[in-house]
Amino acid sequence: MSRLFQRSYIAFVHDVTMAAISLPAALYLRVGEGVVFYNPQNILFSVSVFTVIAAITFWVFGLYRGIWRYASLNDLMRIAKAVTVAVGVLFLVLFLTARLEWLPRSTPIIQWFLLMAMLGGSRLIYRVAKDKTTARAMVRQGTHRVPVLLIGAGDEAEAFIRETFRSANTPFDVIGIVSLTDSRVGRNMHGIDVLATADKLEEALGKLAKSKRGLPRRLVLTGDALRHDDITKWVEIADQHGMTLARLPKLSDLREGLADPLQIRPVAIEDLLGRPQARLDRDKVRQMIAGRRVLVTGAGGSIGSELVRQISAYGPASLTLLDAGEYNLYAIDMEMAEKYPNIPRESILGDVRDRTRIEQVFAEQQPEIVFHAAAYKHVPLVEHNPNEGILTNTLGTRNVAEACRSTGVGTMVLISTDKAVNPANVMGASKRLAECYCQALETLPADQRGPTRFVTVRFGNVLGSTGSVVPLFRRQLEAGGPLTVTDEGITRYFMTIAEAVELVLQAAELGKHGVTEGGKIFVLDMGRPVKIIDLARQMILLSGLRPGKDIDIKVTGLRPGEKLYEELFHDGEPPEPTETDGVMLAAPRVVDYALIKQVFEELGESAASRDTHKTLELMSRLVPEFQPPEIGVKSFFAKSEPEKLDKAASGQ
């Protein structure tokens, strides 16, 4: 007999015994010493019947799946249901057999409360005794616990404190809590005081320093504290007091069994965004993706590979992965083969620059939804190689868009960037031109555009993507520094890869309904911009080091084409809300399709012949904000050309 079965059997015997005792005890409480005048046969019959009823009921309700050591409110609710059913069945049996002539009517009610106390109380006593035994054992063994201060007084904090009392192996000792609101200050949670509000964190630390418990060694973020505006300030406070900053698992992870309540994790860089990560309406996205043929360009890149992962989870009819990089394509193909072997999949080597190859792939695969993520995005590299940027980012987008149009794709989603707003560099201008082309197609009459909806999604920097600042800082940290920042005042918008892709999928779902009519562009809400130098300091602090002492931060100066700050909207494109939080619409000016098609043909010739001067000149015509110093040409939107301006702005 296994130990688990033995314990369940003992608990079962205990509960049935309590059930047998409960009826005569309830009768005694009702009539006192008058119980001696009741017929023993009636009492014995009722006890026997109830014992059988209780044994069956308790087992059916699963009272022995729970562990007494961790008895909780859920266990109490299960006991209450089982006792209610058992007492109710007994009452019915006695009514049918003897019309309850000999039993006082209030006895079943008294029995219910009595049995609840006997079953629930025994579990509570066992748990309390076990906790005290554990605590004494830890004291005898000299177990040392790390003192921690919790930031946040919600459900995650309560679960963590409760588990620290239960577990003999926990290395943590909660010595206080600071709350995000005033309502819980001065109260306590399982005997742990809520000392102050989070904006008075340093004051609370001062009180602890003067107390017997002393300063905590860790500040631990819980619940909503992970989305609080002051999280970056807490990083610095922790460093000033020689503490580390950590976080608890999310309550949803605890409920789904994906995390241990006692698991304290390092604060990840995405926790410092200062806002909740956006989430999509998964049901609508599933309806869009499920059973459809989907193609992703740039499938091996940071955004493309995450698109492939999330799309696969929604059950497409088939998935085509297109990329020019052999290894990246191989890596995502192998990952999909392991995780989603039943989804029909084609991994195709091909460059979006190659119009013939793109047309061939589209003709063979016949995709219904296309996500165009293939692009060069490293600003300095594209700045020094402008023709390559145009060939991939701009003309590659044209090739994909025209292939979508000719094969009747339902929705094409172009992934753009905030650098396309008032572009100061070739990369931003090349993406703005790509936006212009898709906008021009979207504004064509339906009989010319065909069934395809051309959706453009614009967002900023993605944490952890290839070429972004976070992997650079990590490499520099591993090398011992310094961390390089181009300017102390430089700021950027940031998103995590997962939330960026989720909102791209949400925008695609909205776009298929014609929300982008007139050439509107989806812009993802990135929250507030983050200073890069602050990000560098926080990464140093989170690694357990001190900025300026252990690791230096070096200001290197702005690179060619780099702006101090990025914008999500042009001054002439005020944002409009959509039905989805985190997704807005912008209405930048639209260029006539015939005009942009003509200029793109010229761009193709100049970029292919590597005529950089001509390429930059043509770019500045269509994107008036982009004016390289060496190019002094008139824009298509210059005041000296009002006819072209009016024609382009009206989309004629």
C-alpha positions in Angstrom: 0.0 0.0 0.0 1.5 3.3 -1.1 2.1 6.1 1.5 -0.4 8.4 -0.5 -3.1 5.7 -0.3 -2.4 5.1 3.4 -2.9 8.8 4.2 -6.1 9.0 2.1 -7.4 5.9 3.8 -6.7 7.3 7.3 -8.4 10.6 6.4 -11.4 8.7 5.0 -11.8 6.7 8.2 -11.4 9.8 10.3 -14.2 11.7 8.3 -16.6 8.7 8.4 -16.0 8.4 12.1 -16.8 12.1 12.6 -19.9 11.6 10.6 -21.1 8.7 12.8 -20.4 10.8 15.9 -22.1 14.0 14.6 -25.7 12.8 14.7 -25.9 11.7 18.4 -23.8 14.7 19.3 -26.2 17.0 17.5 -29.2 15.3 19.2 -27.5 15.7 22.6 -26.8 19.4 21.9 -30.5 19.8 21.0 -32.2 18.0 23.9 -29.4 17.6 26.5 -29.8 14.8 29.0 -33.2 14.1 27.6 -31.4 12.0 24.9 -31.7 9.0 27.3 -35.4 8.9 26.7 -35.0 8.4 22.9 -35.4 5.0 21.4 -31.8 3.6 20.9 -32.9 1.6 17.9 -34.0 4.9 16.1 -30.7 6.5 16.9 -28.6 3.5 15.9 -30.5 3.1 12.6 -30.1 6.8 11.8 -26.4 6.7 12.6 -25.8 3.6 10.5 -27.7 5.2 7.5 -25.9 8.4 7.8 -22.5 6.7 8.1 -23.1 4.9 4.8 -24.4 8.1 3.1 -21.5 10.2 4.4 -18.9 7.6 3.2 -20.3 7.6 -0.3 -20.8 11.4 -0.5 -17.3 12.2 0.9 -15.6 9.9 -1.6 -17.7 11.2 -4.5 -16.9 14.8 -3.7 -13.1 14.0 -3.6 -12.3 15.1 -0.1 -9.2 12.9 -0.2 -7.6 14.5 -3.2 -6.5 17.5 -1.2 -3.5 17.5 1.2 -4.3 18.3 4.8 -0.9 20.1 5.1 -2.2 22.6 2.5 -5.9 22.7 3.4 -7.4 25.9 1.9 -10.7 27.7 1.3 -11.3 25.4 -1.7 -11.1 22.4 0.5 -13.5 23.9 3.0 -16.0 24.6 0.2 -15.7 21.0 -1.0 -16.4 19.8 2.6 -19.4 22.2 2.9 -20.9 20.8 -0.3 -20.4 17.2 0.7 -21.8 17.7 4.2 -24.8 19.6 2.8 -25.6 16.7 0.5 -25.1 14.0 3.2 -27.3 15.7 5.8 -29.9 16.5 3.1 -30.1 12.8 2.0 -30.3 11.7 5.7 -33.2 14.1 6.3 -35.0 12.8 3.2 -34.5 9.1 4.2 -35.7 9.7 7.8 -38.7 11.6 6.5 -39.7 8.8 4.1 -39.2 6.1 6.7 -40.4 7.6 9.9 -41.8 11.0 9.0 -39.2 12.5 11.3 -41.6 11.8 14.2 -38.9 11.0 16.7 -36.2 13.6 15.6 -36.4 17.3 16.5 -36.5 19.3 13.2 -33.5 21.5 14.2 -31.2 18.5 14.7 -30.0 18.3 11.1 -29.1 22.0 11.1 -27.1 21.5 14.3 -25.5 18.4 12.8 -24.5 20.4 9.7 -22.6 23.0 11.7 -21.2 20.4 14.0 -19.9 18.1 11.2 -18.4 21.1 9.4 -16.5 22.1 12.5 -15.3 18.5 13.1 -14.1 18.0 9.5 -12.7 21.5 8.8 -11.4 22.0 12.3 -9.3 18.8 12.3 -7.7 19.9 9.1 -7.0 23.3 10.4 -5.4 21.9 13.6 -3.2 19.6 11.6 -2.0 22.4 9.4 -1.3 24.7 12.3 0.6 22.0 14.2 2.6 21.1 11.1 3.5 24.7 10.4 4.7 25.1 14.0 6.7 21.9 13.8 8.3 23.0 10.6 9.1 26.4 12.1 10.7 24.8 15.2 12.7 22.4 13.0 14.0 25.3 10.9 15.1 27.1 14.1 16.8 24.0 15.4 18.6 23.6 12.1 19.7 27.2 12.1 18.0 27.8 8.7 18.7 31.3 7.5 16.1 33.1 5.5 16.6 36.0 3.2 14.6 39.0 4.5 12.4 40.5 1.7 10.1 43.5 1.4 7.1 43.1 -0.8 5.9 45.9 -3.1 2.2 45.5 -3.6 -0.4 44.1 -1.2 -2.6 42.1 -3.5 -3.3 38.4 -4.2 0.2 37.5 -5.3 1.6 38.9 -2.1 -0.9 37.0 0.0 -0.1 33.7 -1.8 3.6 34.2 -1.4 3.4 35.0 2.3 1.1 32.0 2.9 3.6 29.7 1.1 6.5 31.0 3.2 4.6 29.8 6.3 3.8 26.5 4.8 7.1 25.4 3.3 10.1 24.2 5.3 12.3 24.9 2.4 11.6 28.5 1.6 14.6 30.7 1.8 12.6 33.9 2.2 11.3 35.8 5.2 8.8 38.5 4.5 9.5 41.4 7.0 7.1 44.0 5.6 4.8 45.1 2.8 4.4 48.5 1.0 1.1 49.0 -0.7 0.3 50.7 -4.0 -2.8 52.3 -2.4 -3.6 54.0 1.0 -6.4 51.7 1.9 -4.2 48.9 3.2 -1.6 50.9 5.1 -1.6 50.1 8.8 -3.3 46.7 8.3 -1.5 43.3 8.1 -1.5 40.2 5.9 -1.0 37.0 7.8 0.7 39.0 10.5 3.0 40.9 8.1 2.5 44.7 8.5 1.7 47.0 5.5 4.1 49.7 6.4 3.5 52.5 3.9 2.5 53.3 0.3 5.0 52.7 -2.4 5.8 56.4 -2.9 7.1 56.4 0.6 9.4 53.3 0.1 12.5 55.0 1.4 10.6 56.1 4.6 9.5 52.4 5.1 13.1 51.2 4.6 14.2 53.7 7.2 11.8 52.3 9.7 12.9 48.8 9.0 16.6 49.8 9.4 15.9 51.0 12.9 13.9 47.9 13.9 15.1 44.6 15.1 14.5 43.0 11.7 16.8 45.4 9.8 16.8 46.2 6.1 15.6 43.6 3.6 18.0 42.1 1.2 15.5 42.1 -1.6 12.7 44.2 -2.9 10.1 42.0 -4.5 7.5 43.3 -7.0 4.1 41.7 -6.9 1.0 42.1 -9.1 0.3 45.6 -10.3 3.7 46.8 -9.0 5.2 45.2 -12.2 3.2 47.8 -14.2 3.8 50.8 -12.0 5.3 54.1 -13.2 7.9 54.1 -10.4 9.5 50.8 -11.2 12.6 52.4 -12.5 12.9 54.5 -9.4 12.7 51.4 -7.2 15.6 49.9 -9.1 17.7 52.9 -8.1 16.4 52.8 -4.5 17.3 49.1 -4.2 20.8 49.9 -5.5 21.3 52.7 -3.0 20.5 50.4 -0.1 22.5 47.5 -1.4 19.4 45.4 -2.2 18.4 43.5 -5.4 15.1 43.9 -7.1 13.1 40.8 -8.0 9.5 39.8 -8.9 6.9 37.2 -8.1 5.2 35.1 -10.8 1.9 36.4 -12.2 -1.2 35.3 -10.4 -2.5 33.8 -13.7 0.7 31.6 -13.8 0.1 30.5 -10.3 -3.6 29.6 -11.0 -2.7 27.6 -14.1 0.1 25.8 -12.3 2.8 27.3 -14.5 4.8 28.7 -11.6 5.8 28.0 -8.0 4.3 30.5 -5.5 7.8 30.7 -3.8 9.6 31.4 -7.1 11.3 34.8 -7.1 12.5 35.8 -10.5 14.9 38.5 -11.5 13.2 41.6 -12.9 13.4 41.4 -16.7 14.1 44.4 -18.8 10.5 44.2 -20.2 9.2 44.7 -16.7 10.7 48.2 -16.8 8.3 49.4 -19.6 6.2 51.1 -17.0 2.9 49.9 -18.5 0.9 46.7 -18.9 1.9 44.7 -22.0 -0.8 44.8 -24.6 -2.9 41.7 -25.3 -5.2 40.9 -28.3 -8.7 39.5 -28.8 -7.6 36.0 -29.4 -11.0 34.7 -30.6 -11.2 37.2 -33.4 -7.6 36.5 -34.5 -8.3 32.8 -34.4 -11.2 33.3 -36.7 -9.0 35.2 -39.1 -6.1 32.7 -39.1 -7.8 29.3 -38.6 -8.1 27.3 -41.8 -6.3 30.0 -43.9 -3.2 29.8 -46.0 -0.7 32.2 -44.5 2.7 33.4 -45.8 5.3 35.3 -43.7 8.2 37.1 -45.4 11.3 37.5 -43.2 10.1 34.5 -41.3 13.5 33.9 -39.7 13.9 37.3 -38.2 12.9 38.5 -34.8 9.5 39.7 -35.7 8.9 37.2 -38.4 9.8 34.2 -36.3 7.5 35.3 -33.5 4.7 35.9 -36.1 5.2 32.3 -37.2 5.0 31.0 -33.6 1.8 32.9 -32.8 0.1 32.2 -36.1 0.8 28.5 -35.8 -1.0 28.4 -32.5 -4.2 29.4 -34.3 -4.3 26.5 -36.7 -3.7 27.8 -40.2 -4.5 25.5 -43.1 -0.9 25.9 -44.2 2.1 28.1 -43.5 4.7 29.4 -45.9 8.0 30.7 -44.4 10.0 32.9 -46.8 13.4 34.2 -45.9 16.7 35.1 -47.7 18.8 33.9 -44.7 19.4 30.1 -44.8 20.3 29.6 -41.2 17.5 31.7 -39.8 15.0 29.9 -42.0 16.4 26.6 -41.0 16.1 27.5 -37.3 12.4 28.5 -37.4 11.5 25.6 -39.7 13.0 23.1 -37.2 11.2 24.8 -34.3 7.8 24.5 -36.1 8.5 20.9 -37.1 8.9 20.0 -33.4 6.0 22.1 -32.0 3.5 22.0 -34.8 4.3 18.9 -36.9 0.7 18.6 -38.2 0.5 22.0 -39.8 1.4 21.8 -43.6 4.5 24.0 -44.0 6.8 25.2 -46.8 10.1 26.8 -46.0 11.3 28.7 -49.0 14.6 30.5 -49.6 13.9 33.6 -51.5 14.7 37.3 -51.6 11.8 39.9 -51.7 14.1 41.9 -54.1 13.6 39.1 -56.7 10.3 39.9 -58.3 10.3 36.7 -60.4 10.9 34.5 -57.3 8.2 36.2 -55.4 5.7 35.9 -58.2 6.6 32.2 -58.5 6.2 31.5 -54.7 2.8 33.3 -54.6 1.5 31.5 -57.7 2.5 28.1 -56.1 1.4 28.7 -52.5 -1.7 30.8 -53.2 -1.7 32.5 -49.7 -4.8 34.1 -48.3 -3.0 36.3 -45.7 0.5 37.7 -46.0 2.6 39.2 -43.3 5.5 41.2 -44.8 8.3 41.4 -42.2 11.3 41.2 -44.4 13.4 44.3 -44.1 16.8 45.9 -43.4 16.4 47.8 -40.1 19.8 48.7 -38.8 20.0 52.5 -39.2 23.8 53.0 -39.7 24.2 50.1 -42.0 21.3 51.2 -44.3 22.6 54.8 -44.1 25.9 53.6 -45.5 24.2 51.3 -48.0 21.2 53.3 -49.2 20.7 51.4 -52.5 20.5 48.1 -50.6 17.9 49.6 -48.2 15.8 50.7 -51.1 16.0 47.4 -52.9 14.9 45.4 -49.9 12.7 47.7 -47.8 11.0 49.7 -50.6 11.1 47.7 -53.8 10.8 44.4 -52.0 7.6 45.7 -50.5 6.4 46.7 -54.0 7.1 43.2 -55.2 5.2 41.5 -52.4 2.3 43.9 -52.7 1.9 43.4 -56.4 2.1 39.7 -56.0 -0.7 39.9 -53.4 -2.7 41.9 -55.8 -2.2 39.7 -58.8 -3.0 36.4 -56.9 -6.0 37.7 -55.0 -4.6 37.6 -51.4 -7.2 38.6 -48.9 -5.0 40.7 -46.6 -1.4 41.9 -46.8 0.1 43.4 -43.6 3.2 45.6 -44.0 5.2 45.9 -40.8 6.6 49.4 -40.6 8.5 51.5 -38.1 8.2 54.8 -36.2 11.4 55.8 -38.0 9.1 56.4 -41.1 7.7 59.5 -39.3 9.7 62.6 -40.3 12.5 60.3 -41.4 16.0 61.6 -40.8 17.7 58.5 -42.3 17.6 56.2 -45.3 16.1 53.3 -43.3 13.1 55.4 -42.1 12.6 57.0 -45.6 12.7 53.5 -47.3 10.0 52.3 -44.9 7.9 55.4 -45.5 8.1 54.8 -49.2 6.9 51.2 -48.5 4.0 52.6 -46.5 3.2 55.0 -49.4 3.0 52.2 -51.9 0.7 50.1 -49.8 -1.4 53.2 -49.1 -1.7 54.0 -52.7 -2.9 50.5 -53.5 -5.4 50.6 -50.6 -6.9 53.8 -52.0 -7.5 52.4 -55.5 -11.0 51.6 -56.5 -12.0 48.0 -55.7 -12.2 47.0 -59.4 -8.5 48.0 -59.7 -7.2 47.0 -56.3 -8.9 43.6 -56.4 -9.9 41.7 -53.2 -6.7 42.6 -51.3 -6.8 44.9 -48.3 -3.4 46.5 -47.7 -2.8 47.0 -44.0 0.2 48.9 -42.6 1.2 48.6 -39.0 3.8 51.0 -37.5 5.6 50.6 -34.2 8.9 51.4 -32.5 11.8 49.5 -31.1 11.3 45.9 -30.1 13.1 44.7 -26.9 15.5 41.9 -27.6 15.1 42.0 -31.4 18.3 41.6 -33.5 20.1 44.8 -33.9 18.3 46.5 -31.0 20.0 48.1 -28.0 19.2 45.5 -25.4 21.2 42.7 -26.9 24.0 45.2 -27.5 24.0 46.2 -23.8 24.0 42.6 -22.7 27.1 41.8 -24.8 28.8 44.9 -23.5 27.9 43.9 -19.9 29.3 40.4 -20.4 32.5 42.0 -21.7 32.8 44.2 -18.7 31.6 47.4 -20.3 31.5 50.2 -21.1 27.9 50.5 -22.2 27.7 52.9 -25.2 24.9 55.5 -25.6 25.0 57.9 -28.5 23.5 60.8 -26.6 22.4 61.4 -23.0 19.0 62.8 -24.2 18.2 60.1 -26.8 14.8 58.4 -26.2 13.0 55.5 -27.9 9.6 53.8 -27.8 9.8 50.1 -26.8 7.6 47.0 -26.9 8.3 43.4 -26.3 8.4 41.1 -29.3 5.4 39.1 -28.1 3.1 42.2 -27.7 4.3 43.8 -30.9 3.3 40.6 -32.8 0.0 40.3 -31.0 -1.0 43.8 -31.9 0.1 43.2 -35.5 -2.3 40.3 -35.6 -5.0 42.4 -34.1 -4.4 45.1 -36.6 -4.6 42.6 -39.4 -8.0 41.4 -38.1 -9.3 45.0 -38.0 -7.8 45.8 -41.4 -9.6 43.1 -43.2 -12.9 44.9 -42.4 -11.8 48.0 -44.3 -10.8 50.1 -41.3 -7.8 51.4 -43.3 -10.0 52.8 -46.0 -8.4 55.9 -47.5 -4.9 54.8 -46.7 -5.0 54.9 -43.0 -2.1 53.3 -41.0 -2.3 51.4 -37.8 0.0 52.7 -35.1 0.6 50.7 -31.9 0.4 52.5 -28.6 4.0 52.3 -27.2 3.3 54.1 -24.0 5.9 56.7 -23.0 9.4 56.9 -24.6 12.3 55.6 -22.6 15.6 57.3 -22.2 18.3 55.0 -23.5 20.8 56.1 -20.8 18.2 55.2 -18.1 17.8 51.8 -19.8 21.6 51.3 -19.6 21.7 52.2 -15.9 18.8 49.9 -15.1 20.4 47.0 -17.0 23.7 47.5 -15.0 21.7 47.7 -11.7 19.7 44.6 -12.6 22.9 42.7 -13.2 24.0 43.5 -9.6 26.5 46.1 -10.6 26.8 49.9 -10.1 26.8 52.4 -12.9 29.9 54.5 -13.0 31.7 52.3 -10.5 31.6 48.7 -11.7 30.5 49.5 -15.3 30.9 52.8 -17.1 28.5 54.3 -19.5 30.1 56.0 -22.5 28.5 58.7 -24.6 29.7 58.3 -28.2 27.7 60.9 -30.2 24.8 60.5 -32.6 25.4 58.2 -35.6 24.6 59.2 -39.2 20.9 59.4 -39.7 20.1 59.0 -36.0 17.5 61.2 -34.3 17.3 62.1 -30.6 13.7 61.0 -30.4 11.3 59.1 -32.5 7.7 60.0 -33.3 4.7 57.7 -33.8 2.6 60.3 -35.6 3.4 63.0 -38.1 2.0 66.5 -37.1 -0.4 66.2 -40.0 -1.8 62.8 -39.0 -3.6 63.1 -35.7 -4.3 59.7 -34.1 -7.8 58.1 -34.2 -8.9 55.4 -31.7 -10.0 52.0 -32.8 -12.2 49.4 -31.0 -9.0 47.7 -29.7 -6.9 49.1 -26.9 -3.3 49.7 -27.9 -4.2 50.1 -31.6 -4.7 53.6 -33.2 -5.1 54.9 -36.7 -3.1 57.6 -38.5 -4.1 59.2 -41.7 -0.8 60.3 -43.4 -1.0 61.9 -46.9 -1.4 59.5 -49.8 0.5 59.6 -53.1 -1.3 58.8 -56.4 -0.7 55.2 -57.4 0.3 56.1 -61.0 2.8 58.7 -59.8 4.4 56.4 -57.1 4.6 53.5 -59.5 6.5 55.7 -62.0 9.0 56.9 -59.3 9.4 53.3 -58.0 10.5 52.2 -61.5 13.1 54.9 -61.6 14.1 54.0 -58.0 14.6 50.4 -59.1 16.9 51.4 -62.0 19.0 53.8 -59.9 19.3 51.4 -56.9 20.1 48.5 -59.2 22.9 50.5 -60.9 24.0 51.7 -57.4 23.5 55.4 -58.4 23.3 56.6 -54.9 22.9 60.3 -55.8 19.9 59.5 -58.0 18.4 57.1 -55.5 18.5 59.8 -52.7 17.1 62.4 -55.0 14.1 60.2 -56.0 13.5 59.3 -52.3 13.4 63.0 -51.3 10.8 63.7 -54.0 8.3 61.4 -52.5 9.3 61.9 -48.8 9.7 65.7 -48.4 10.8 65.3 -44.8 13.8 63.3 -45.9 16.4 65.8 -47.2 20.0 64.5 -47.2 22.4 67.4 -46.9 24.0 66.7 -50.2 20.7 66.6 -52.1 19.1 69.9 -52.9 16.1 68.9 -55.0 12.6 70.0 -55.0 10.1 67.7 -53.3 6.9 66.5 -55.1 5.2 68.3 -52.2 7.2 71.6 -52.5 5.2 74.9 -52.5 6.5 75.6 -56.0 4.6 72.6 -57.3 1.0 73.1 -55.9 -0.6 71.0 -58.6 1.4 67.9 -57.6 0.8 68.7 -54.0 -3.0 68.9 -54.4 -3.1 65.9 -56.6 -1.0 63.7 -54.3 -2.8 64.8 -51.1 -6.2 64.0 -52.6 -5.1 60.6 -53.9 -6.2 61.4 -57.4 
